[in-house]
Amino acid sequence: MFWMHDGAMGWGWGIFGAVWMLLFWGGVFGLVVWGVNRLTKSGGSSQTPLAIAKARYARGEISREEFEQIRRDLT
């Protein structure tokens, strides 16, 4: 037979268990999404070396001579 306390038949544990189950599966799903996202990203290095050199030249990090040397080396 089932043990019943005040006719609730474990109602409190049922809700507690359901909440923990949702948290667990939500966490598993979140980790899977995060992992797939992490593996498919190229790490932000999708730019070509010449595009990076152009951006550095535009920001003033390298001089015109340095940019021209990089461009010659890459082509």
Backbone as JSON Lines, residues from 0, in Angstrom:
{"i":0,"aa":"M","n":[0.82,-1.19,0.0],"ca":[0.0,0.0,0.0],"c":[0.87,1.26,0.0]}
{"i":1,"aa":"F","n":[0.27,2.35,-0.42],"ca":[0.96,3.63,-0.44],"c":[0.87,4.28,0.93]}
{"i":2,"aa":"W","n":[1.96,4.89,1.34],"ca":[1.97,5.64,2.59],"c":[1.54,7.06,2.29]}
{"i":3,"aa":"M","n":[0.54,7.51,2.96],"ca":[0.0,8.84,2.71],"c":[0.02,9.64,4.0]}
{"i":4,"aa":"H","n":[0.55,10.84,3.91],"ca":[0.51,11.77,5.04],"c":[-0.49,12.86,4.71]}
{"i":5,"aa":"D","n":[-1.51,12.94,5.42],"ca":[-2.55,13.96,5.24],"c":[-3.09,13.98,3.82]}
{"i":6,"aa":"G","n":[-3.07,12.85,3.16],"ca":[-3.65,12.76,1.82],"c":[-2.81,13.4,0.73]}
{"i":7,"aa":"A","n":[-1.59,13.88,1.02],"ca":[-0.79,14.58,0.04],"c":[-0.01,13.62,-0.85]}
{"i":8,"aa":"M","n":[0.32,12.45,-0.35],"ca":[1.05,11.43,-1.08],"c":[2.33,11.99,-1.7]}
{"i":9,"aa":"G","n":[3.13,12.69,-0.94],"ca":[4.42,13.18,-1.39],"c":[4.36,14.38,-2.3]}
{"i":10,"aa":"W","n":[3.36,15.2,-2.19],"ca":[3.19,16.36,-3.07],"c":[4.39,17.31,-3.01]}
{"i":11,"aa":"G","n":[4.89,17.58,-1.81],"ca":[6.02,18.5,-1.67],"c":[7.27,18.0,-2.36]}
{"i":12,"aa":"W","n":[7.57,16.72,-2.22],"ca":[8.75,16.17,-2.89],"c":[8.55,16.12,-4.4]}
{"i":13,"aa":"G","n":[7.34,15.96,-4.86],"ca":[7.08,15.94,-6.29],"c":[7.43,17.27,-6.94]}
{"i":14,"aa":"I","n":[7.04,18.35,-6.32],"ca":[7.36,19.67,-6.85],"c":[8.86,19.92,-6.74]}
{"i":15,"aa":"F","n":[9.45,19.56,-5.61],"ca":[10.89,19.73,-5.4],"c":[11.67,18.94,-6.46]}
{"i":16,"aa":"G","n":[11.24,17.72,-6.68],"ca":[11.9,16.88,-7.69],"c":[11.74,17.44,-9.09]}
{"i":17,"aa":"A","n":[10.57,17.95,-9.4],"ca":[10.34,18.52,-10.73],"c":[11.21,19.75,-10.96]}
{"i":18,"aa":"V","n":[11.35,20.57,-9.94],"ca":[12.2,21.77,-10.07],"c":[13.64,21.36,-10.3]}
{"i":19,"aa":"W","n":[14.12,20.4,-9.52],"ca":[15.5,19.95,-9.69],"c":[15.71,19.29,-11.05]}
{"i":20,"aa":"M","n":[14.73,18.55,-11.53],"ca":[14.82,17.93,-12.84],"c":[14.92,18.99,-13.93]}
{"i":21,"aa":"L","n":[14.09,20.04,-13.83],"ca":[14.15,21.13,-14.82],"c":[15.48,21.84,-14.77]}
{"i":22,"aa":"L","n":[15.98,22.09,-13.56],"ca":[17.29,22.74,-13.44],"c":[18.4,21.87,-14.02]}
{"i":23,"aa":"F","n":[18.35,20.58,-13.74],"ca":[19.38,19.67,-14.24],"c":[19.38,19.63,-15.77]}
{"i":24,"aa":"W","n":[18.2,19.38,-16.37],"ca":[18.15,19.27,-17.82],"c":[18.38,20.62,-18.5]}
{"i":25,"aa":"G","n":[17.97,21.7,-17.84],"ca":[18.3,23.02,-18.37],"c":[19.8,23.27,-18.38]}
{"i":26,"aa":"G","n":[20.46,22.82,-17.32],"ca":[21.92,22.96,-17.25],"c":[22.62,22.11,-18.29]}
{"i":27,"aa":"V","n":[22.15,20.87,-18.48],"ca":[22.74,20.0,-19.5],"c":[22.55,20.61,-20.88]}
{"i":28,"aa":"F","n":[21.35,21.09,-21.16],"ca":[21.08,21.72,-22.46],"c":[21.96,22.95,-22.65]}
{"i":29,"aa":"G","n":[22.08,23.77,-21.6],"ca":[22.92,24.96,-21.68],"c":[24.38,24.63,-21.95]}
{"i":30,"aa":"L","n":[24.89,23.58,-21.3],"ca":[26.27,23.17,-21.54],"c":[26.48,22.66,-22.96]}
{"i":31,"aa":"V","n":[25.52,21.94,-23.48],"ca":[25.63,21.45,-24.86],"c":[25.64,22.62,-25.84]}
{"i":32,"aa":"V","n":[24.74,23.57,-25.65],"ca":[24.69,24.74,-26.53],"c":[25.99,25.54,-26.43]}
{"i":33,"aa":"W","n":[26.47,25.73,-25.21],"ca":[27.72,26.47,-25.02],"c":[28.88,25.74,-25.69]}
{"i":34,"aa":"G","n":[28.96,24.43,-25.54],"ca":[30.05,23.65,-26.14],"c":[30.03,23.69,-27.65]}
{"i":35,"aa":"V","n":[28.86,23.54,-28.24],"ca":[28.76,23.58,-29.7],"c":[29.13,24.97,-30.2]}
{"i":36,"aa":"N","n":[28.67,26.0,-29.5],"ca":[28.99,27.37,-29.88],"c":[30.49,27.61,-29.8]}
{"i":37,"aa":"R","n":[31.1,27.09,-28.75],"ca":[32.53,27.27,-28.53],"c":[33.35,26.55,-29.6]}
{"i":38,"aa":"L","n":[32.92,25.35,-29.99],"ca":[33.65,24.57,-30.98],"c":[33.51,25.11,-32.39]}
{"i":39,"aa":"T","n":[32.39,25.76,-32.7],"ca":[32.17,26.23,-34.06],"c":[32.72,27.63,-34.3]}
{"i":40,"aa":"K","n":[33.03,28.36,-33.26],"ca":[33.6,29.69,-33.45],"c":[35.06,29.57,-33.85]}
{"i":41,"aa":"S","n":[35.51,30.48,-34.68],"ca":[36.9,30.45,-35.13],"c":[37.81,31.27,-34.24]}
{"i":42,"aa":"G","n":[37.31,31.71,-33.12],"ca":[38.15,32.46,-32.18],"c":[38.38,33.9,-32.58]}
{"i":43,"aa":"G","n":[37.58,34.44,-33.47],"ca":[37.72,35.83,-33.86],"c":[38.82,36.07,-34.88]}
{"i":44,"aa":"S","n":[39.45,35.01,-35.39],"ca":[40.55,35.18,-36.34],"c":[40.08,34.92,-37.76]}
{"i":45,"aa":"S","n":[38.88,35.33,-38.08],"ca":[38.34,35.1,-39.42],"c":[38.84,36.14,-40.41]}
{"i":46,"aa":"Q","n":[39.55,37.16,-39.96],"ca":[40.08,38.17,-40.85],"c":[41.37,37.67,-41.49]}
{"i":47,"aa":"T","n":[41.62,38.14,-42.68],"ca":[42.87,37.8,-43.35],"c":[44.0,38.64,-42.76]}
{"i":48,"aa":"P","n":[45.24,38.18,-42.9],"ca":[46.37,38.97,-42.38],"c":[46.44,40.37,-42.98]}
{"i":49,"aa":"L","n":[46.09,40.5,-44.26],"ca":[46.11,41.82,-44.88],"c":[45.05,42.73,-44.28]}
{"i":50,"aa":"A","n":[43.87,42.19,-43.99],"ca":[42.81,42.99,-43.36],"c":[43.23,43.44,-41.97]}
{"i":51,"aa":"I","n":[43.93,42.57,-41.25],"ca":[44.43,42.94,-39.92],"c":[45.46,44.06,-40.04]}
{"i":52,"aa":"A","n":[46.35,43.94,-41.02],"ca":[47.36,44.98,-41.23],"c":[46.7,46.31,-41.61]}
{"i":53,"aa":"K","n":[45.67,46.25,-42.46],"ca":[44.96,47.48,-42.83],"c":[44.32,48.13,-41.61]}
{"i":54,"aa":"A","n":[43.72,47.31,-40.75],"ca":[43.09,47.85,-39.54],"c":[44.14,48.46,-38.61]}
{"i":55,"aa":"R","n":[45.28,47.82,-38.48],"ca":[46.34,48.36,-37.62],"c":[46.87,49.67,-38.18]}
{"i":56,"aa":"Y","n":[47.01,49.75,-39.5],"ca":[47.45,50.99,-40.15],"c":[46.42,52.1,-39.95]}
{"i":57,"aa":"A","n":[45.15,51.75,-40.08],"ca":[44.1,52.74,-39.9],"c":[44.06,53.27,-38.47]}
{"i":58,"aa":"R","n":[44.37,52.42,-37.49],"ca":[44.4,52.86,-36.09],"c":[45.69,53.59,-35.73]}
{"i":59,"aa":"G","n":[46.65,53.59,-36.65],"ca":[47.91,54.28,-36.38],"c":[48.91,53.44,-35.59]}
{"i":60,"aa":"E","n":[48.69,52.14,-35.52],"ca":[49.6,51.27,-34.77],"c":[50.89,51.0,-35.53]}
{"i":61,"aa":"I","n":[50.81,51.04,-36.86],"ca":[52.01,50.83,-37.67],"c":[52.12,51.97,-38.67]}
{"i":62,"aa":"S","n":[53.34,52.22,-39.11],"ca":[53.57,53.31,-40.07],"c":[53.25,52.84,-41.48]}
{"i":63,"aa":"R","n":[53.28,53.8,-42.42],"ca":[53.0,53.46,-43.82],"c":[54.06,52.5,-44.35]}
{"i":64,"aa":"E","n":[55.3,52.72,-43.98],"ca":[56.38,51.85,-44.45],"c":[56.2,50.42,-43.93]}
{"i":65,"aa":"E","n":[55.81,50.3,-42.66],"ca":[55.58,48.97,-42.1],"c":[54.41,48.28,-42.8]}
{"i":66,"aa":"F","n":[53.34,49.06,-43.07],"ca":[52.19,48.5,-43.76],"c":[52.58,48.03,-45.16]}
{"i":67,"aa":"E","n":[53.32,48.85,-45.88],"ca":[53.73,48.48,-47.24],"c":[54.62,47.24,-47.22]}
{"i":68,"aa":"Q","n":[55.49,47.12,-46.23],"ca":[56.35,45.94,-46.11],"c":[55.51,44.69,-45.85]}
{"i":69,"aa":"I","n":[54.54,44.8,-44.95],"ca":[53.65,43.67,-44.67],"c":[52.87,43.28,-45.92]}
{"i":70,"aa":"R","n":[52.37,44.27,-46.63],"ca":[51.6,44.01,-47.86],"c":[52.46,43.31,-48.9]}
{"i":71,"aa":"R","n":[53.69,43.76,-49.06],"ca":[54.6,43.11,-50.02],"c":[54.91,41.68,-49.59]}
{"i":72,"aa":"D","n":[55.12,41.48,-48.3],"ca":[55.44,40.14,-47.81],"c":[54.27,39.17,-48.0]}
{"i":73,"aa":"L","n":[53.06,39.68,-47.91],"ca":[51.89,38.81,-47.98],"c":[51.45,38.52,-49.41]}
{"i":74,"aa":"T","n":[51.85,39.37,-50.35],"ca":[51.43,39.15,-51.74],"c":[52.52,38.55,-52.58]}
